[in-house]
Amino acid sequence: MRIGVLGTGMVGRAIATKLVELGHEVRMGSRTAGNEVAVDWASAAGAGASEGEFAAAAEHGELVFNCTAGAASLDALAAAAERNLAGKVVVDVANPLDFSGGMPPTLTVANDDSLGERIQAALPGARVVKALNTVNAEVMVDPAGLPGDHVTFVCGDEQGAKDEVVALLGELGWPPDRVVDLGGISAARGTEMYLALWLRMMGALGTNRFNISIER
Amino acid sequence: MRIGVLGTGMVGRAIATKLVELGHEVRMGSRTAGNEVAVDWASAAGAGASEGEFAAAAEHGELVFNCTAGAASLDALAAAAERNLAGKVVVDVANPLDFSGGMPPTLTVANDDSLGERIQAALPGARVVKALNTVNAEVMVDPAGLPGDHVTFVCGDEQGAKDEVVALLGELGWPPDRVVDLGGISAARGTEMYLALWLRMMGALGTNRFNISIER
């Protein structure tokens, strides 16, 4: 399918590259057309890969990933323009990390609101699904690179949109029984606030290549 | 050893009962001496079990567990009195849950502060260790009741205090290699904010008897 990937960072490049490998037509979006990272990526990723402004990537996609830095996501999605996202599944992978106070970062929004909710509120015509934000970029696109039945989470207000995302996660290597549906988009508070623990686990473990499985 | 357990709720009773079974002399503390739940507990738990006001339980303990409701913990610890806690390990098991806005609860403190930090700040002479707050009461005292190498977390500003708590966790059934040391007490932000995910996982899984293991 045609997919827009907003963001040229590690997460955007990892997801866009994997989606091209899977045969999708992927346009990477950035603030300005001709962004060097995006041009290099499109050139290296080969057939099926293209790049453009946020709006061009959003228009291109039948489904759009938000892989921009969380603190910049609302601006990036405003630039992508609601008319280019209306009716489409928007997979929000971003975490609203605030590095201004040093490491580890805090969140720009937490507890009684979340980035996922703010994105859905800013784009009422889009079908926002929060996903994949609880693991690093490598794990997102290569879950088999870690042992065990570790899990990922989805949440969003529309079941059909979540079903589409679960299917796409299956292509990325996440079996449906390892995708936990947490409910509506307000559950993004849960997966985003988990970052406060994830960051400290990363420090304790000495690696960002890890994930959690559920024992019950 | 002599241990004070502040709080008569499910967590306090579970931990106090297990500690008595392990041979410790446990005094359960509550706001008022003669609290019916505490008296019933002490009577049922048998030799080694007693009850009293928060201050009496704190004075009794060589080590003290805070198992009060998070929103009431600072008041409970003030009643316990710093002089009764000075130099002692205070194991903070509480989560600062705020149910006033309905379910799922938010946190009374999060993101740039935590209950663990506030307790340490309120009791500078105590050696506060945050522990066990990421699982339900049954799992706290019977980790073998769940399969797999699921983990628990400690954090605190003093290594010696954490070492004491890790040893006590070992008595509760948590092997040292399944206790993740997240660093100083500010890491309590991580384990407390994880509750926002834990609560939604509980809803999705349909049980509160679960825990996470780490795959890497």
Interface residues (C-beta under 8 A of the other chain):
Chain A: G101 T106 L107 A110 N111 D112 L146 P147 G148 H150 F153 C155 V180 D181 L182 G183 A187 R189 G190 T191 M193 Y194 A196 L197 W198 L199 R200 M201 G203 A204 L205 T207 R209 F210 N211 I212 S213 I214 E215 R216
Chain B: G101 T106 L107 A110 N111 D112 L146 P147 G148 H150 F153 C155 V180 D181 L182 G183 A187 R189 G190 T191 M193 Y194 A196 L197 W198 L199 R200 M201 G203 A204 L205 T207 R209 F210 N211 I212 S213 I214 E215 R216
